[in-house]
Amino acid sequence: MSTICAIATPPAAGGISVIRISGEKAADIAASVFRPVSGKDIREMKGYRAAYGRIFDGEEQLDDGVLLMFRAPHSYTGEDTAEISCHGGIYVTRRVLSACVKAGATPAAPGEFTKRALLNGKMSLTQAEAVADIISAQGGQLLSCANGQREGALYRRMEDCAERIMEVSSQISAWIDYPDDDTPVVTQEWLTERLSAVRDMFRELLSGYDTGRMLREGISCAIVGKPNAGKSTLMNRLAGQQRSIVSDIEGTTRDIVEETISLGDIVLRVADCAGIRETEDFVEKIGVDLMLKKLDSADIVLAVFDGSRELSQEDSRLLELLRGRNALAIVNKTDLPQKLDCAEIEEVLGDPLTISAKQDDSAAAQLEQAVSRKLDLRRLDPDAGFLANERQRDCVIRASTAVEQALEAAAAGITPDAVGIMLEQALDAVYELSGKRAGDEVINEVFKRFCVGK
């Protein structure tokens, strides 16, 4: 493979920038652009050593900086790797990168360093995907789970599934190939016991997918309620700035105002929707219709009620729309005299969260706790492994389906060799997830979402 190089830090001015070089000629290329003040030959440097020196493009000095050397196989990629740290100006960083290319390095493709780590056996495909999740993590819980994946939590879980499937498959093969030996008979009861355990492991993984998706992508959240209940005030409180227009005129919010908001460890993709009411205003009616559609796609709905007013027909209509949905009731305006009877709200949505979006500085913290409880976001064990993306989920669905078919075949009295074929399909899906049997197309698709330099 060619020796590659890329800027490993964000493309913006900062304290330092890092240019990473990896491949067989990493030390030679680094020696062409970096001259240690000690005068030592970079090509003789051992791994995990640093040198201070000056950076050149030909005979033109570009900057001074630090060189780090990592020797194969004890590097991130498993290859000889050099990292040049220079001052973090955009122009000088690009010049250093250009000098590396002139010296013989090839510009790296997105995720190519991590891809080489995968191909060189430094990590599994699920561990490589976890690197991207660590980079994009916007909350503490996702970061913790992604680090667990990076340490191999999901890989170990899938290896356990694979070993159980292999045990059954091997026993079937031995019984078919050597019927006259003392090979234990493969009975329906034995198959059912072993395969049911594997099926349950797949089901448990799939049950946690939505929780992982919400932590990774953010929680789709719709704020709904009648006009002037305080939806826009709540939106602005959560956003920390005025994102929605607030006024005493009903129907002020007509379109859906959206914002991504971090609340502690969780990320909300919040949509402030038009107030629910009957209206003859054509534009406002469109906003109400959009709000009704948003209810169907939201992971959670924040239903805002005005505590200073009695329950209205619009409130009752909203409660009926929310019956059976994942919704959290919020009684707002606790800074005003209270007139709202919460009995009907509690009957449909449970105990409401009571706040003053206008004055309560703790509203965001209270909401984070309430949303986490409602969606059960604390149940992911970082050390247990979870499905982090749709590719992984698809692999587990295919593996689970094959095991289910094997169980049905065993129950119907179909010959064990047919069951073995289904188990081979399950094993293929499990190994595709971990990368053991993933083709180039699958691997290339995974690394498309990586940044250059990682």
PyMOL commands that set and color helices and strands:
alter all, ss='L'
color gray80, all
select helices_A, chain A and resi 26-33+42-44+90-102+112-119+125-136+140-150+153-177+188-207+209-217+231-239+282-297+313-322+343-349+363-375+377-379+390-411+416-434+440-447
alter helices_A, ss='H'
color red, helices_A
select strands_A, chain A and resi 4-7+14-22+34-36+49-57+60-70+81-88+106-107+219-225+257-263+266-272+300-306+327-332+353-354
alter strands_A, ss='S'
color yellow, strands_A
deselect
rebuild
show_as cartoon
